[in-house]
Amino acid sequence: MDIDEREIFLFLKTYGSDFVSTREICRRAGGKKRYHEDHEWAKPIVIRMTERGILESNSEGQYRVKPTPKKKTGRWMSPDIAKILKENGVEPESAGPGELASDEYYEQL
């Protein structure tokens, strides 16, 4: 990743699994001076990062860091059953949503 991509990546990483608009990325990731020089400086970089698989977007054109895929190791169970099992000390084996990987993972993309 180059410096601009790294800056956007670190900014979006603070939001976790929440999606952020490109306008907000342009405003906050590069600082005031960069935003006043060019209001849309991050858009081509964000598109490039999406093509490389670092970011993902939703239907509204907002972006977030793409979580790593979790391996499906188990059967689906209702949240109520999983809660009962956890209360009794049994760890259920269900596949939940992916989590963010280490920075090294995203550097390889």
C-alpha positions as CSV (number, residue, x, y, z in Angstrom):
1,M,0.0,0.0,0.0
2,D,1.2,3.5,-0.7
3,I,0.9,6.4,1.7
4,D,-2.6,7.5,0.7
5,E,-4.0,4.0,0.8
6,R,-2.4,3.4,4.2
7,E,-3.9,6.7,5.5
8,I,-7.4,5.7,4.3
9,F,-7.0,2.1,5.6
10,L,-6.1,3.3,9.1
11,F,-8.9,5.8,9.1
12,L,-11.5,3.2,8.1
13,K,-10.1,0.7,10.5
14,T,-11.2,3.0,13.4
15,Y,-14.8,2.6,12.3
16,G,-14.7,-1.2,12.5
17,S,-17.6,-2.8,10.7
18,D,-19.4,0.5,10.0
19,F,-19.6,1.9,6.5
20,V,-18.3,5.4,5.8
21,S,-19.1,7.6,2.9
22,T,-16.4,8.8,0.5
23,R,-17.1,12.4,1.4
24,E,-16.3,11.6,5.0
25,I,-13.2,9.8,4.0
26,C,-12.1,12.8,1.9
27,R,-12.8,15.2,4.7
28,R,-11.1,13.4,7.6
29,A,-8.5,11.0,6.3
30,G,-6.2,13.5,4.7
31,G,-6.7,16.5,6.9
32,K,-8.1,20.0,6.3
33,K,-5.5,21.2,3.9
34,R,-5.8,18.2,1.6
35,Y,-9.5,18.4,1.6
36,H,-9.5,22.1,0.7
37,E,-7.0,21.5,-2.2
38,D,-9.2,18.7,-3.7
39,H,-12.6,17.7,-2.3
40,E,-12.5,14.3,-4.0
41,W,-8.9,13.2,-3.6
42,A,-9.8,9.9,-2.0
43,K,-12.3,8.6,-4.5
44,P,-9.9,7.0,-7.1
45,I,-7.8,5.6,-4.2
46,V,-10.9,4.0,-2.6
47,I,-12.0,2.5,-5.9
48,R,-8.5,1.0,-6.4
49,M,-8.5,-0.4,-2.9
50,T,-11.9,-2.0,-3.5
51,E,-10.7,-3.6,-6.7
52,R,-7.7,-5.1,-4.8
53,G,-10.0,-6.5,-2.1
54,I,-9.0,-4.3,0.8
55,L,-12.3,-2.5,1.1
56,E,-15.9,-3.4,0.4
57,S,-18.8,-1.1,-0.4
58,N,-22.5,-1.2,0.2
59,S,-25.3,-0.2,-2.2
60,E,-25.2,3.5,-0.9
61,G,-21.5,3.9,-2.1
62,Q,-20.1,3.7,1.4
63,Y,-16.9,1.8,2.2
64,R,-15.3,-0.2,5.1
65,V,-12.3,-2.4,5.6
66,K,-13.3,-5.9,4.2
67,P,-13.4,-8.4,7.0
68,T,-11.6,-11.7,6.6
69,P,-13.8,-14.6,5.7
70,K,-14.5,-17.0,8.5
71,K,-14.3,-20.7,7.9
72,K,-17.7,-22.4,8.3
73,T,-17.0,-25.0,11.0
74,G,-20.3,-26.0,12.4
75,R,-24.0,-25.8,12.0
76,W,-26.2,-22.8,12.3
77,M,-28.0,-22.4,15.5
78,S,-30.4,-19.8,16.8
79,P,-28.9,-17.1,19.0
80,D,-31.0,-18.3,21.9
81,I,-29.6,-21.8,21.8
82,A,-26.1,-20.4,21.5
83,K,-26.7,-18.2,24.6
84,I,-28.0,-21.2,26.6
85,L,-24.9,-23.2,25.6
86,K,-22.5,-20.4,26.6
87,E,-24.2,-20.1,30.0
88,N,-23.6,-23.8,30.6
89,G,-20.0,-23.5,29.7
90,V,-20.2,-25.1,26.2
91,E,-18.6,-23.1,23.4
92,P,-20.9,-23.4,20.3
93,E,-19.2,-23.9,16.9
94,S,-21.1,-21.5,14.7
95,A,-19.7,-19.3,12.0
96,G,-20.2,-15.6,12.8
97,P,-19.3,-12.5,10.9
98,G,-15.7,-12.1,9.9
99,E,-13.3,-9.9,11.9
100,L,-10.6,-7.5,10.8
101,A,-7.3,-9.2,10.2
102,S,-3.9,-7.9,11.0
103,D,-2.4,-5.1,9.0
104,E,0.0,-7.6,7.4
105,Y,-2.9,-9.5,5.8
106,Y,-4.1,-6.3,4.0
107,E,-0.5,-5.4,3.0
108,Q,-0.4,-8.6,0.9
109,L,-3.5,-7.7,-1.1
